[in-house]
Structures are given as C-alpha cells and as structure tokens.
Amino acid sequence: MGSNLFENAISQLVSKRSNPISGMASLFPIRLTEASKSVNTQTSLTISAFYAAVNTVANSLALLPMSVYLKKDNTNKHQPDHSIDYLLYRKPNNYMTAFVFKFIMAVAVMMRGNAYALIVRNGAGQVASLQFIDPDQVSVIDYEGKLWYRIKGNLFSSDEILHIPGFSFDGVCGRSVLEYAADNLGVSLYAQKFGSDSLQDRGISQGVLESELSVKLDKKKEISKAFSDAMSSGQKHRAPLLDEGMKYKPITLKPAEAQFIETYASGVSDVARWFQMPAHKLAIPGEGGYNFLTQMEIDYLHRAVMPFAEKFKQEFEVKLFTSTEIKQGFHIHQNFKKLLQVDPKARGQFYKDLTFVKAINPNEIRQLEDMNPYDGGDEFLQMSNLLNEQQLKKQIENEQGA
C-alpha cells in the first residue's frame, strides 16, 4: 500500500466500473430504445429464458473441477497438498464453498461485466483465502502502466486482486451482457406485462361502441364513462346493458402482432444467441433426438463454457502462483470430462478405445469414474490383435516351441 500522497495522486485517475467505456469503445456508442429503461439486474432475471441462461452457464463453471497439477518432463501429476488446490477445489474463504465462489464470480461477469476477488496472503506470503468483492464497490485505476483497485477507500495493486472481465474493448474493464441485450430484454418485459394486464382484465381488450343513431358529444362522453365503469369495476361478472342500436366492437391484435408478442414474451432465441448456447439448454421441449442433444451438449461446452473457463484459469495461474512455481510447471487443471459424463455407453466405448491403444490403464479409468483402484490395475492391457511384428514373431515361436 502506498502513502497518502501516492493515493491522492492516482485517485485523480479513477475510472468508475459503472462507466468503463473509453478509447475504442467510445467509437461505438450504445443507442438503446425506450424498452431498455426497464431492464436491470433484477428485472432481467424475471425473464425465464435469461434466468435459465445465467444459471446454466454459472452452474457449468461451478461444477467444473479445478485442481493444481505439476507438469514435469512428460508427466502431469495432481498436487492435492498445494494450498491453492484446497482453495479452488474445496473452500476459498470462510463464507463460501468452491462451487459457490465460482458460481457467484461467473454471475458477476455476466450480470455486472466484471468479477473481483481479494487475494489474502498469510505471513509467509502464501494465499490463505479468496474474498469475493461486490463489483459496485470497485474502482479501477490505471497509473503509469499498472492497474490499481480502490475498494471502500483502500488501495490494492493488481497482484492482490483477481479480476475477470466480460466482453471488453480495452482488455481491462468488461461490460455485461445486460448492457447490450437491454433492448431485447426490455421488449420481453413489455410482452410479459401485456400478458399480465390481459389476464388481469380477464381477456377483455380495448374496443369501441358503435351506434346506428347520431349521438351528441356530451351524450357520447356519458355513455363511454358508464360503459368503462361497468367493464372496469372489478366485478367477476360484467354485463353492461347497451342502448338500442349500440354494438361493442373489440380492437384485437392481428395474427402477426400476436405471434410477435408470444415470441418475445420468452425471448428464448435471442437469449440463446447472447449466451452462445443451444436452445435446449433453456428447457425448450421437443428439440431434436438423443444423438442431436449429445452433440449440442458438446457444442455448448465448446462455445459457452470453455472460453469462459479459460479466462478464470489464466487469471488464477497468473495471480495465485509465484513466478518460480510457474517456471516449475505448476498450473490449474480443468477436468471438462466431468461436464460430459451424461452418456454411459459412449463413455464406456471411449475408455475401451483408449485401452485398446494402451493410452490408459484400468486404474486410471476407475479414478475417472470415482472408483477405488485394485491390485494389478496399473498395468496396461495388450490387445492380442494389436501385436507388432516382433511380438507376433515371438508369440509364434512360443506356440511352436510348446
């Protein structure tokens, strides 16, 4: 932490997280319509498709096991005794499990544009905990080519803060999906309100009173008010009596307009595009068969989860490991296989194929399936129809000798 003079000098350069646009981003101003004004972090989640998308991506990242591995020569070995392994796999702080920590960090990136966590070290310089920070409490400062973070009046260097930005123009501060999807979501909110109002009015729409007789202006106002009072009285059964020759003609939506409202009431297609995920992940029934859904799961993993997870991985490695540990080969391993264990038959064939070419042994398979090893399971199996020429000649000689 610097002196007060230093803090006062760089505090003039504070760039609030709430307005991070600068440089190239200013060349592309966002021009939003009236519909976007009703969109915020709370109202957006009332749209079922948007809630499902945020929750699904955050859950996928939270479910993704992250462990510390050491790559040395041609081996890659898990380091369960490393302090970082415990923080990322079990408990990063006194308030959260690893699942909750990764979940809330992912939600912050999607909903706020940036996720922050304070790196707390002990007296020996080792990372002791990772404390999530509300993005609204963080100001980012660029001072002489180095980033600083002001949090509740305290100043921290970039080495002390985990910072995961969302979509970004400058590579420093990110922007949330909400900022760009506000128009789409605003229309969906309007569509939902239209449906709610329609139900509240028991399906009775606006309309006009037609008369075959000439009616004076004062009389028109009187009839209109009487009819409106009768229809909006809140009574369950409403049956106003019309004078002779009068007819009520409702003003209804055209089929195309009704279809538009129905489509935007959920906004599923737009939300799926914003989050780069197949529509079936938003609980849309009847989309494709089993093989199709399996391929879509892989597509979802590659497009929506893996790029997101890579941001976390690289930030964790750069900020949590020392330069010496990085040179030694310490790194974060992400086990994406855990997110694809939905097809036992395909998984069994995959293991069989790896065993067939001696790429995996039985105990390694049992470890991936959370099963205990057995004696002799560390030996690689040799398939008889995969013998090389030398092995085949030896087998023939042994048979002839017998």
C-alpha positions as CSV (number, residue, x, y, z in Angstrom):
1,M,0.0,0.0,0.0
2,G,1.3,3.4,-0.9
3,S,1.5,6.6,1.1
4,N,-1.3,9.2,1.2
5,L,0.5,11.4,-1.3
6,F,0.7,8.5,-3.7
7,E,-3.0,7.6,-3.2
8,N,-4.1,11.2,-3.7
9,A,-2.1,11.4,-6.9
10,I,-3.6,8.4,-8.6
11,S,-7.1,8.9,-7.2
12,Q,-7.5,11.6,-9.8
13,L,-7.3,8.9,-12.5
14,V,-10.0,6.7,-11.0
15,S,-12.2,5.1,-13.7
16,K,-15.5,4.0,-12.2
17,R,-16.6,0.5,-13.0
18,S,-20.1,1.8,-13.7
19,N,-18.9,3.8,-16.7
20,P,-15.9,1.9,-18.1
21,I,-16.2,3.0,-21.8
22,S,-13.0,4.6,-23.0
23,G,-10.8,4.7,-26.1
24,M,-12.0,2.5,-28.9
25,A,-15.3,1.7,-27.1
26,S,-16.4,5.3,-27.4
27,L,-16.4,4.9,-31.2
28,F,-19.3,2.5,-30.8
29,P,-21.8,4.2,-28.5
30,I,-24.8,2.1,-27.5
31,R,-28.1,3.6,-28.6
32,L,-30.9,2.0,-26.7
33,T,-34.6,2.4,-27.1
34,E,-37.3,3.2,-24.5
35,A,-37.8,-0.5,-23.8
36,S,-34.3,-0.9,-22.3
37,K,-35.0,1.6,-19.4
38,S,-36.9,-1.1,-17.5
39,V,-34.0,-3.6,-17.6
40,N,-31.7,-4.1,-14.7
41,T,-30.1,-6.9,-12.8
42,Q,-33.3,-7.7,-11.0
43,T,-36.0,-7.3,-13.7
44,S,-33.9,-9.2,-16.3
45,L,-34.0,-12.3,-14.1
46,T,-37.8,-12.3,-14.2
47,I,-37.5,-13.4,-17.9
48,S,-37.3,-17.2,-17.5
49,A,-35.0,-17.7,-20.5
50,F,-32.5,-15.2,-19.3
51,Y,-32.5,-16.6,-15.7
52,A,-32.0,-20.1,-17.1
53,A,-29.1,-19.0,-19.3
54,V,-27.3,-17.2,-16.5
55,N,-27.9,-20.0,-14.0
56,T,-26.9,-22.7,-16.5
57,V,-23.6,-21.2,-17.5
58,A,-22.7,-20.3,-13.9
59,N,-23.6,-23.8,-12.8
60,S,-21.4,-25.3,-15.5
61,L,-18.4,-23.3,-14.5
62,A,-19.0,-24.0,-10.8
63,L,-19.3,-27.8,-11.5
64,L,-16.0,-27.7,-13.4
65,P,-13.3,-29.2,-11.1
66,M,-10.2,-27.0,-10.9
67,S,-7.1,-28.6,-9.4
68,V,-3.4,-27.9,-9.1
69,Y,-1.2,-30.0,-11.3
70,L,2.6,-30.1,-11.8
71,K,3.8,-30.8,-15.3
72,K,7.3,-32.2,-15.2
73,D,9.1,-33.8,-18.1
74,N,6.3,-35.9,-19.7
75,T,4.2,-36.4,-16.6
76,N,1.3,-34.3,-15.3
77,K,0.6,-35.1,-11.6
78,H,-2.1,-33.8,-9.3
79,Q,-0.8,-31.8,-6.3
80,P,-3.5,-32.2,-3.6
81,D,-1.3,-30.8,-0.8
82,H,-0.8,-27.5,-2.5
83,S,-2.7,-24.7,-0.7
84,I,-4.2,-23.4,-4.0
85,D,-5.7,-26.8,-4.7
86,Y,-7.7,-26.7,-1.5
87,L,-8.9,-23.1,-2.2
88,L,-10.1,-23.9,-5.7
89,Y,-11.5,-27.4,-5.1
90,R,-12.9,-27.1,-1.5
91,K,-13.1,-23.8,0.3
92,P,-11.7,-20.4,-0.9
93,N,-12.9,-18.5,2.2
94,N,-14.9,-18.8,5.4
95,Y,-18.2,-18.0,3.8
96,M,-18.2,-20.0,0.6
97,T,-17.5,-23.4,-0.9
98,A,-15.5,-23.6,-4.1
99,F,-18.8,-24.2,-6.0
100,V,-20.5,-21.1,-4.6
101,F,-17.4,-18.9,-5.2
102,K,-17.0,-19.9,-8.8
103,F,-20.8,-19.6,-9.3
104,I,-21.0,-16.0,-7.9
105,M,-17.9,-15.0,-9.8
106,A,-19.5,-16.2,-13.1
107,V,-22.7,-14.4,-12.3
108,A,-20.8,-11.2,-11.6
109,V,-19.1,-11.4,-15.0
110,M,-22.3,-12.0,-16.9
111,M,-24.6,-9.6,-14.9
112,R,-22.1,-6.9,-13.9
113,G,-19.3,-7.2,-16.6
114,N,-16.6,-7.8,-14.1
115,A,-15.8,-10.2,-11.2
116,Y,-13.4,-9.3,-8.4
117,A,-11.8,-11.2,-5.5
118,L,-9.3,-10.1,-3.0
119,I,-6.3,-12.4,-2.6
120,V,-5.5,-12.6,1.1
121,R,-2.0,-13.9,2.0
122,N,-0.6,-15.1,5.3
123,G,2.7,-14.0,6.9
124,A,4.6,-16.4,4.7
125,G,3.3,-14.9,1.6
126,Q,1.1,-17.9,0.8
127,V,-2.5,-17.4,-0.5
128,A,-4.8,-18.0,2.5
129,S,-8.2,-17.1,1.1
130,L,-10.1,-15.6,-1.9
131,Q,-12.7,-13.0,-0.8
132,F,-15.4,-12.1,-3.4
133,I,-15.9,-8.3,-3.8
134,D,-19.1,-6.6,-5.0
135,P,-18.2,-5.1,-8.4
136,D,-20.1,-1.9,-7.5
137,Q,-17.5,-1.2,-4.7
138,V,-14.5,-1.4,-7.1
139,S,-12.9,1.5,-9.0
140,V,-10.1,0.6,-11.5
141,I,-7.1,3.0,-11.7
142,D,-4.5,3.0,-14.5
143,Y,-1.4,4.7,-13.1
144,E,1.9,4.7,-15.1
145,G,1.1,1.4,-16.9
146,K,0.0,-0.5,-13.8
147,L,-3.5,-1.3,-12.6
148,W,-4.7,-0.4,-9.1
149,Y,-8.0,-1.1,-7.4
150,R,-9.8,1.2,-4.9
151,I,-12.2,-0.7,-2.7
152,K,-14.0,1.1,0.1
153,G,-11.3,3.7,0.4
154,N,-8.4,1.1,0.4
155,L,-6.0,0.8,-2.5
156,F,-4.8,-2.6,-3.8
157,S,-2.3,-3.5,-6.5
158,S,-3.3,-5.8,-9.4
159,D,-1.3,-8.6,-7.8
160,E,-3.7,-8.6,-4.9
161,I,-6.9,-8.7,-6.9
162,L,-8.4,-11.4,-9.1
163,H,-10.2,-9.6,-11.9
164,I,-12.2,-11.5,-14.6
165,P,-13.7,-9.1,-17.2
166,G,-16.5,-9.9,-19.5
167,F,-16.7,-8.6,-23.1
168,S,-14.2,-5.8,-23.3
169,F,-12.8,-3.2,-25.7
170,D,-9.7,-2.2,-23.7
171,G,-8.8,-5.6,-22.1
172,V,-9.2,-4.1,-18.6
173,C,-12.8,-3.5,-17.7
174,G,-15.6,-5.6,-19.1
175,R,-19.2,-5.0,-20.0
176,S,-22.1,-7.1,-19.0
177,V,-24.5,-9.0,-21.4
178,L,-27.3,-6.8,-20.0
179,E,-25.8,-3.6,-21.5
180,Y,-26.1,-5.0,-25.0
181,A,-29.2,-7.2,-24.6
182,A,-31.2,-4.5,-22.8
183,D,-33.4,-3.8,-25.9
184,N,-34.3,-7.4,-26.4
185,L,-34.9,-8.0,-22.8
186,G,-37.0,-4.8,-22.5
187,V,-39.3,-5.9,-25.3
188,S,-39.7,-9.3,-23.5
189,L,-40.6,-7.4,-20.3
190,Y,-43.2,-5.4,-22.1
191,A,-44.6,-8.5,-23.7
192,Q,-44.8,-10.1,-20.2
193,K,-46.6,-7.0,-18.9
194,F,-49.0,-7.1,-21.8
195,G,-49.9,-10.7,-21.0
196,S,-50.3,-9.9,-17.3
197,D,-52.5,-7.0,-18.0
198,S,-54.6,-9.1,-20.4
199,L,-55.1,-11.8,-17.7
200,Q,-55.9,-9.2,-15.1
201,D,-58.6,-7.8,-17.4
202,R,-59.9,-11.4,-18.0
203,G,-59.1,-11.2,-21.7
204,I,-61.3,-8.1,-22.3
205,S,-59.5,-5.9,-24.7
206,Q,-60.0,-2.3,-25.7
207,G,-62.8,-1.6,-28.1
208,V,-65.3,1.0,-29.4
209,L,-69.1,1.4,-29.2
210,E,-70.9,1.7,-32.5
211,S,-74.3,3.3,-32.9
212,E,-76.6,3.5,-35.9
213,L,-78.0,6.7,-34.4
214,S,-76.5,10.1,-34.2
215,V,-75.2,10.8,-30.7
216,K,-74.2,14.2,-29.3
217,L,-70.8,14.9,-27.8
218,D,-72.0,15.2,-24.2
219,K,-74.0,12.0,-24.6
220,K,-71.0,10.2,-26.0
221,K,-68.9,11.1,-23.0
222,E,-71.7,9.9,-20.7
223,I,-72.2,6.6,-22.5
224,S,-68.4,6.0,-22.7
225,K,-67.9,6.6,-19.0
226,A,-70.8,4.5,-18.0
227,F,-69.6,1.6,-20.2
228,S,-66.0,1.9,-18.9
229,D,-67.1,2.0,-15.3
230,A,-69.1,-1.1,-15.8
231,M,-66.3,-3.0,-17.6
232,S,-63.6,-2.0,-15.1
233,S,-65.5,-2.3,-11.9
234,G,-63.5,-5.3,-10.8
235,Q,-66.6,-7.5,-10.6
236,K,-66.3,-11.1,-11.7
237,H,-69.4,-11.0,-13.9
238,R,-69.7,-7.8,-16.0
239,A,-72.7,-7.5,-18.4
240,P,-73.5,-3.8,-19.2
241,L,-76.7,-3.1,-20.9
242,L,-76.3,-1.2,-24.2
243,D,-79.0,1.1,-25.6
244,E,-80.9,0.2,-28.7
245,G,-78.8,0.2,-31.8
246,M,-75.4,0.2,-30.0
247,K,-72.8,-2.5,-30.5
248,Y,-69.5,-3.2,-28.9
249,K,-66.6,-3.9,-31.2
250,P,-63.3,-5.1,-29.6
251,I,-60.0,-3.9,-31.0
252,T,-57.9,-7.1,-31.4
253,L,-54.3,-7.8,-32.4
254,K,-53.5,-9.0,-35.9
255,P,-52.2,-12.6,-36.0
256,A,-48.7,-11.4,-36.8
257,E,-48.7,-9.0,-33.9
258,A,-49.9,-11.7,-31.5
259,Q,-47.2,-14.0,-32.8
260,F,-44.6,-11.3,-32.2
261,I,-45.7,-10.8,-28.6
262,E,-45.8,-14.6,-28.0
263,T,-42.2,-14.9,-29.3
264,Y,-40.8,-12.0,-27.3
265,A,-42.6,-13.0,-24.1
266,S,-39.9,-15.5,-23.5
267,G,-37.2,-14.2,-25.8
268,V,-35.6,-17.7,-25.9
269,S,-33.9,-17.4,-29.3
270,D,-32.4,-14.1,-28.6
271,V,-31.1,-15.2,-25.1
272,A,-29.6,-18.3,-26.6
273,R,-27.7,-16.2,-29.1
274,W,-26.5,-13.8,-26.4
275,F,-25.1,-16.6,-24.4
276,Q,-23.9,-18.8,-27.3
277,M,-25.8,-21.8,-26.2
278,P,-28.2,-24.2,-27.9
279,A,-31.9,-23.6,-27.2
280,H,-32.4,-26.9,-25.5
281,K,-30.3,-25.7,-22.6
282,L,-33.1,-23.2,-21.9
283,A,-35.5,-26.1,-21.3
284,I,-37.2,-25.9,-24.8
285,P,-39.0,-29.2,-25.3
286,G,-39.0,-31.3,-28.5
287,E,-35.7,-30.1,-30.0
288,G,-34.0,-33.0,-31.7
289,G,-33.4,-36.6,-30.7
290,Y,-30.8,-38.2,-28.3
291,N,-27.8,-38.0,-30.7
292,F,-28.7,-34.4,-31.6
293,L,-28.8,-33.4,-27.9
294,T,-25.5,-35.1,-27.2
295,Q,-23.8,-33.1,-30.0
296,M,-25.4,-30.0,-28.7
297,E,-24.0,-30.6,-25.3
298,I,-20.5,-30.7,-26.8
299,D,-21.3,-27.6,-28.8
300,Y,-22.5,-25.8,-25.6
301,L,-19.3,-26.8,-23.8
302,H,-17.0,-25.5,-26.6
303,R,-18.8,-22.3,-27.3
304,A,-20.3,-21.2,-23.9
305,V,-18.3,-22.8,-21.2
306,M,-14.7,-23.4,-22.3
307,P,-13.8,-19.8,-23.3
308,F,-15.3,-18.6,-20.1
309,A,-13.4,-21.2,-18.0
310,E,-10.1,-20.3,-19.8
311,K,-10.5,-16.7,-18.5
312,F,-10.7,-18.0,-14.9
313,K,-7.9,-20.5,-15.4
314,Q,-5.4,-17.9,-16.8
315,E,-6.2,-15.3,-14.2
316,F,-5.9,-17.9,-11.4
317,E,-2.5,-19.1,-12.7
318,V,-1.0,-15.6,-13.1
319,K,-2.2,-14.2,-9.8
320,L,-2.1,-17.2,-7.4
321,F,1.2,-18.9,-8.4
322,T,4.6,-17.4,-7.8
323,S,6.8,-16.9,-10.9
324,T,9.0,-19.7,-9.5
325,E,6.1,-22.1,-9.4
326,I,5.0,-21.2,-12.9
327,K,8.5,-22.0,-14.2
328,Q,8.5,-25.3,-12.3
329,G,5.3,-26.3,-14.2
330,F,2.5,-25.7,-11.7
331,H,-0.8,-24.9,-13.4
332,I,-4.5,-25.2,-13.0
333,H,-6.1,-28.3,-14.5
334,Q,-9.8,-28.2,-15.5
335,N,-11.5,-31.6,-15.9
336,F,-14.1,-30.9,-18.6
337,K,-14.8,-34.7,-18.7
338,K,-17.0,-34.1,-15.6
339,L,-19.3,-32.0,-17.7
340,L,-19.7,-34.7,-20.4
341,Q,-20.4,-37.7,-18.2
342,V,-24.0,-37.9,-19.4
343,D,-23.8,-40.9,-21.8
344,P,-22.5,-44.1,-20.1
345,K,-22.5,-46.1,-23.3
346,A,-20.4,-43.5,-25.2
347,R,-18.1,-43.1,-22.2
348,G,-17.6,-46.9,-22.0
349,Q,-16.7,-47.0,-25.7
350,F,-14.3,-44.1,-25.2
351,Y,-12.5,-45.9,-22.3
352,K,-12.4,-49.1,-24.4
353,D,-10.8,-47.3,-27.3
354,L,-8.1,-45.8,-25.1
355,T,-7.4,-49.1,-23.5
356,F,-7.2,-50.7,-27.0
357,V,-4.2,-48.5,-27.9
358,K,-2.6,-48.7,-24.4
359,A,-3.3,-45.0,-23.7
360,I,-5.0,-45.7,-20.3
361,N,-4.9,-48.4,-17.7
362,P,-7.8,-49.8,-15.7
363,N,-7.0,-47.9,-12.5
364,E,-6.9,-44.6,-14.4
365,I,-10.4,-45.4,-15.7
366,R,-11.6,-46.3,-12.2
367,Q,-10.1,-43.0,-10.9
368,L,-12.1,-41.0,-13.6
369,E,-15.2,-42.9,-12.5
370,D,-14.6,-42.2,-8.8
371,M,-13.9,-45.8,-8.1
372,N,-11.1,-47.3,-5.9
373,P,-8.1,-48.9,-7.6
374,Y,-7.3,-52.6,-7.5
375,D,-4.1,-54.6,-7.4
376,G,-2.7,-55.0,-10.8
377,G,-4.8,-52.3,-12.3
378,D,-1.9,-50.1,-13.0
379,E,-0.7,-52.4,-15.8
380,F,-1.6,-51.5,-19.4
381,L,-3.6,-54.2,-21.2
382,Q,-2.3,-55.5,-24.5
383,M,-4.9,-56.4,-27.1
384,S,-3.9,-59.6,-29.0
385,N,-4.9,-58.2,-32.4
386,L,-2.6,-55.2,-31.9
387,L,0.7,-57.1,-31.6
388,N,3.6,-55.6,-33.5
389,E,5.7,-57.7,-35.9
390,Q,8.3,-58.5,-33.3
391,Q,5.7,-59.5,-30.7
392,L,3.8,-61.6,-33.2
393,K,7.0,-63.5,-34.2
394,K,7.8,-64.2,-30.5
395,Q,4.2,-65.5,-30.0
396,I,4.5,-67.8,-32.9
397,E,7.9,-69.1,-31.7
398,N,6.4,-69.7,-28.2
399,E,3.5,-71.6,-29.7
400,Q,5.8,-73.7,-32.0
401,G,8.1,-74.4,-29.0
402,A,5.2,-75.7,-27.0
